[in-house]
Amino acid sequence: MRGGLVASARLLPRPLVRWFLQRRAQQDINENMSGGKKVKIIFVLGGPGSGKGTQCSNIVEHFGFIHLSAGELLRAEINSGSENGTMIDTIIKEGKIVPSEITIKLLQEAIIKGGNDKYIIDGFPRNEENRVVFESVINISPEFVLFFDCSEEEMERRLLGRNQGRSDDNIETIRKRLKVFVESSLPVIEYYESKGMVKKIDATKPAPEVFEDFLN
């Protein structure tokens, strides 16, 4: 089932792929939404190692959101051993961004399976294409965007020190990821900031203080 939608989309002429994904995504979400409630989404953005995951756990505990991590969904797909997973693994190791259609498909499935009407999504959208395709395909705009502002030096120090055994926790790949964030994700933050939708958090502080800032 997981690879079915993407595989089917590949059989269509390129101009129809996005239409196909949009039609299926909207139909599935509308038909599976609990009680027909409007889905509320908060995007959480920040560089790798800025502490997004820790603070998302706090938000879930205090406010009843379901936490979706684009990165974790991609890693789960890699671990599944699927063809898409192998491709995703190669892209991530090269420090590049996974194609929007793949990430959005995984987010779509997670939203449907979650059965909730409140989701916090971290690590997405990672570039302007992600943003445009998500809002078009899923047809949902975020309530607001949390931006965890942290220096590159501090993020690098945290990533090297967390020792989680991930294939992307090495200095070369970390620096590629930081470069991609600056070049691709900051324009997304600037877009939402121009619309007054960004709440900036000083993520260089200890985790408890960061969450206090969010509450305030």
Secondary structure as UniProt FT lines:
FT   TURN            2..3
FT   HELIX           4..10
FT   HELIX           14..32
FT   HELIX           34..36
FT   STRAND          40..46
FT   TURN            48..49
FT   HELIX           52..63
FT   STRAND          66..69
FT   HELIX           70..79
FT   TURN            80..81
FT   HELIX           83..93
FT   TURN            94..95
FT   HELIX           100..114
FT   STRAND          118..122
FT   HELIX           128..137
FT   STRAND          144..149
FT   HELIX           152..162
FT   TURN            167..168
FT   HELIX           171..180
FT   HELIX           181..185
FT   HELIX           186..194
FT   TURN            195..196
FT   STRAND          198..202
FT   TURN            203..204
FT   HELIX           207..215
//
